[in-house]
């Protein structure tokens, strides 16, 4: 009986673990959005792939902020698209200062 009570009150029960993963996934969804947004203007080579990776991870973990993760994914792809357009327009130079 004591072993059953320890399993029910253990801090690493599957319910607690999935709640913690969901909170992490929600944070990743918000982070992907917040990294993808400034990536449209600066450091799109770094921020774009980070936003894509965080959004995909958040979606795989089952975030409750699915819309935010999808927007972060779209912004990450747009960051890389802008990088490609700027590289082609400037004949291989990423940014002119």
ROBA-698597 format. One record per residue: x, y, z of N, C-alpha, C, O, CB in turn. Coordinates in steps of 0.001 Angstrom, whole numbers, padded with zeros to 6 digits, always signed. Glycine has a CB too. Example, Ala and Ser with C-alpha at 12.3 -4.5 7.8 and 13.67 -1.06 7.14 Angstrom:
// ROBA-698597
+013190-005690+007800+012300-004500+007800+013200-003300+007800+014236-003319+008465+011308-004473+009046 +012850-002250+007080+013670-001060+007140+012900+000030+007870+013409+001138+008039+014084-000598+005725 
***
This chain:
// ROBA-698597
+000822-001187+000000+000000+000000+000000+000868+001254+000000+000550+002234-000674-000936-000004+001201 +001943+001223+000741+002823+002381+000792+003475+002645-000562+003693+003802-000922+003892+002182+001858 +003789+001600-001316+004385+001767-002644+003393+002421-003609+003791+003199-004477+004848+000407-003200 +002129+002112-003461+001106+002716-004327+000980+004201-004016+000857+005010-004935-000266+002008-004147 +001007+004574-002746+000903+005988-002377+002103+006781-002875+001954+007930-003290+000776+006133-000860 +003281+006189-002841+004463+006916-003322+004389+007128-004828+004864+008146-005332+005752+006156-002957 +003799+006179-005551+003671+006370-006984+002654+007462-007301+002832+008205-008266+003271+005063-007657 +001613+007566-006519+000588+008566-006779+001049+009965-006411+000636+010931-007053-000669+008229-006021 +001885+010099-005407+002306+011422-004962+003705+011785-005431+004238+012822-005033+002244+011498-003465 +004297+010967-006252+005647+011232-006744+005639+012459-007646+004731+012605-008464+006204+010007-007502 +006636+013355-007521+006657+014557-008357+006967+014280-009822+006831+015172-010659+007663+015522-007820 +007381+013055-010143+007696+012740-011541+006639+011845-012162+006960+011021-013019+009061+012071-011642 +005406+011985-011756+004345+011208-012374+004160+011663-013816+004506+012798-014144+003024+011345-011581 +003625+010809-014684+003451+011182-016089+002602+012428-016289+002849+013184-017229+002835+010045-016837 +001603+012669-015433+000757+013853-015589+001571+015124-015362+001426+016094-016106-000436+013801-014613 +002414+015127-014351+003257+016290-014083+004269+016483-015208+004540+017610-015622+003981+016137-012732 +004816+015393-015691+005810+015463-016756+005194+016033-018031+005817+016861-018695+006407+014074-017026 +004002+015612-018378+003383+016127-019592+002978+017594-019426+003020+018356-020393+002162+015279-019962 +002588+017998-018218+002256+019397-017971+003505+020258-018111+003449+021349-018678+001631+019574-016571 +004614+019777-017602+005870+020516-017716+006298+020608-019177+006753+021660-019625+006974+019845-016874 +006156+019518-019918+006505+019547-021343+005607+020502-022113+006062+021184-023031+006409+018144-021945 +004339+020553-021744+003413+021451-022432+003775+022906-022154+003703+023741-023056+001962+021170-021997 +004166+023220-020912+004592+024583-020599+005862+024934-021365+006005+026053-021858+004820+024746-019086 +006785+023975-021465+007994+024205-022252+007648+024432-023718+008229+025295-024376+008960+023020-022112 +006705+023659-024219+006295+023800-025620+005623+025151-025851+005815+025765-026901+005343+022657-026023 +004840+025615-024887+004221+026934-025008+005281+028020-025040+005173+028974-025811+003244+027181-023853 +006299+027882-024212+007402+028842-024212+008173+028824-025522+008606+029866-026015+008345+028554-023060 +008339+027638-026078+009030+027526-027371+008222+028176-028482+008787+028787-029389+009297+026055-027713 +006911+028048-028418+006056+028664-029439+006182+030185-029396+006293+030833-030437+004583+028245-029240 +006164+030744-028198+006304+032193-028053+007703+032631-028478+007861+033657-029139+006022+032627-026596 +008722+031851-028097+010097+032196-028466+010289+032159-029978+011008+032994-030526+011087+031241-027789 +009663+031212-030657+009799+031151-032117+009198+032397-032761+009749+032930-033724+009118+029883-032675 +008074+032856-032229+007457+034082-032739+008362+035288-032474+008569+036128-033350+006071+034300-032091 +008895+035357-031252+009717+036507-030887+011077+036511-031577+011684+037573-031712+009911+036539-029397 +011568+035371-032011+012812+035328-032771+012577+035563-034260+013422+036144-034941+013504+033992-032563 +011442+035119-034758+011147+035288-036176+010825+036716-036550+011119+037152-037663+010009+034409-036566 +010226+037446-035635+009808+038818-035926+010988+039753-036174+011009+040404-037219+008972+039353-034786 +011971+039861-035280+013106+040750-035602+013998+040176-036707+014772+040907-037325+013947+041002-034347 +013891+038879-036950+014671+038270-038013+014300+038773-039393+015056+038589-040347+014515+036794-037968 +013146+039404-039509+012764+039990-040794+013670+041161-041150+013836+041482-042327+011303+040447-040761 +014260+041805-040133+015086+042987-040364+016577+042726-040179+017388+043193-040978+014657+044090-039445 +016945+041992-039141+018361+041788-038826+018626+040332-038493+017741+039620-038021+018794+042685-037657 +019842+039902-038742+020319+038566-038380+019395+037443-038850+019177+036466-038133+020488+038479-036889 +018858+037590-040055+017919+036577-040530+018574+035239-040792+017881+034222-040830+017249+037050-041778 +019876+035201-040971+020582+033939-041157+020610+033119-039864+020656+031890-039908+022008+034200-041644 +020582+033794-038728+020618+033121-037423+019208+032945-036856+018844+031855-036415+021488+033918-036433 +018430+034006-036870+017120+033986-036219+016085+033160-036983+015191+032579-036367+016613+035396-036055 +016188+033100-038294+015239+032325-039093+015266+030843-038767+014225+030275-038435+015523+032519-040556 +016431+030193-038850+016481+028766-038505+016140+028481-037042+015558+027441-036733+017853+028222-038808 +016501+029398-036141+016140+029208-034726+014621+029235-034549+014062+028425-033810+016797+030301-033845 +013962+030168-035231+012503+030260-035141+011844+029011-035723+010859+028514-035178+011996+031516-035872 +012383+028510-036820+011831+027301-037437+011995+026096-036514+011062+025315-036325+012512+027027-038789 +013191+025954-035942+013454+024813-035057+012575+024855-033805+012032+023830-033394+014932+024787-034652 +012436+026022-033207+011601+026130-032006+010130+025884-032325+009427+025238-031548+011770+027511-031364 +009665+026388-033448+008261+026186-033821+007965+024718-034089+006933+024201-033659+007912+027021-035055 +008861+024048-034795+008656+022623-035079+008690+021791-033803+007907+020853-033647+009719+022116-036058 +009591+022131-032896+009667+021414-031620+008417+021653-030785+007887+020724-030177+010913+021844-030835 +007946+022893-030755+006736+023203-029992+005520+022475-030566+004685+021973-029814+006485+024720-029982 +005418+022416-031881+004297+021713-032498+004377+020213-032249+003352+019556-032065+004258+021991-033995 +005592+019668-032242+005759+018234-032000+005416+017863-030560+004939+016759-030299+007191+017809-032318 +005657+018782-029624+005363+018510-028213+003912+018802-027860+003489+018531-026737+006276+019331-027321 +003150+019342-028782+001729+019572-028547+001442+020828-027753+000800+020772-026705+001143+018405-027840 +001905+021940-028237+001687+023207-027560+000223+023624-027618-000502+023273-028549+002562+024287-028173 -000194+024372-026616-001544+024929-026642-001574+026224-027452-002646+026696-027830-002051+025183-025209 -000420+026789-027715-000311+028016-028507+000085+027670-029936+001109+028128-030443+000719+028991-027879 -000730+026870-030561-000444+026369-031904-000362+027503-032920+000498+027480-033800-001510+025366-032329 -001228+028474-032813-001216+029607-033737+000065+030400-033646+000622+030817-034661-002390+030511-033471 +000531+030608-032428+001780+031349-032235+002955+030584-032827+003859+031180-033414+002023+031621-030740 +002941+029253-032670+004014+028434-033238+003967+028462-034760+005014+028522-035405+003912+026987-032733 +002783+028419-035340+002663+028465-036800+003108+029819-037353+003729+029888-038414+001217+028177-037224 +002787+030896-036628+003246+032220-037061+004768+032297-036945+005424+032868-037816+002575+033345-036217 +005334+031730-035878+006785+031701-035737+007439+030907-036848+008496+031289-037349+007170+031120-034397 +006818+029805-037236+007326+028999-038347+007278+029790-039654+008235+029775-040428+006515+027696-038484 +006173+030472-039895+006042+031274-041111+007050+032423-041129+007620+032734-042175+004616+031824-041233 +007269+033048-039983+008247+034141-039914+009667+033624-040145+010474+034290-040794+008160+034852-038552 +009971+032441-039616+011289+031855-039844+011536+031560-041305+012630+031798-041818+011443+030593-039041 +010522+031042-041979+010649+030781-043415+010767+032102-044179+011532+032202-045138+009434+029960-043934 +010010+033110-043751+010097+034426-044394+011480+035040-044185+012005+035700-045082+009009+035371-043842 +012074+034828-043011+013435+035322-042758+014413+034755-043775+015234+035482-044335+013888+034958-041332 +014320+033460-044006+015223+032828-044970+014907+033271-046398+015809+033388-047228+015133+031299-044861 +013635+033517-046682+013256+034030-047997+013811+035421-048241+014289+035717-049336+011748+034049-048140 +013752+036269-047237+014315+037617-047351+015826+037544-047525+016401+038303-048305+013958+038466-046110 +016464+036642-046807+017903+036452-046954+018244+036062-048386+019199+036584-048961+018412+035383-045974 +017480+035159-048958+017707+034722-050332+017513+035865-051314+018327+036051-052218+016775+033571-050683 +016447+036628-051146+016166+037753-052047+017258+038810-051934+017717+039339-052947+014786+038375-051731 +017676+039121-050713+018729+040128-050524+020058+039658-051100+020812+040460-051652+018895+040455-049037 +020347+038384-050978+021587+037855-051525+021576+037924-053051+022582+038291-053660+021805+036411-051056 +020471+037581-053661+020370+037634-055127+020385+039086-055614+021027+039401-056616+019080+036920-055610 +019678+039965-054906+019605+041366-055324+020950+042069-055217+021257+042948-056022+018578+042104-054492 +021746+041692-054236+023041+042350-054037+024188+041555-054631+025348+041825-054320+023292+042572-052562 +023894+040591-055471+024904+039791-056149+025848+039102-055174+027063+039108-055375+025695+040657-057095 +025305+038516-054133+026105+037734-053200+026463+038451-051917+026945+037816-050980+027341+037307-053861 +026243+039751-051842+026521+040482-050611+025244+040488-049781+024181+040878-050263+027021+041944-050906 +025358+040049-048522+024167+039949-047703+023587+041307-047371+022400+041534-047604+024472+039204-046441 +024381+042214-046836+023909+043534-046465+024965+044553-046850+026161+044302-046708+023588+043610-044954 +024529+045684-047330+025466+046782-047617+025365+047783-046480+024274+048190-046080+025158+047469-049006 +026502+048163-045980+026526+049136-044866+026883+050496-045378+026956+051448-044601+027520+048714-043773 
***
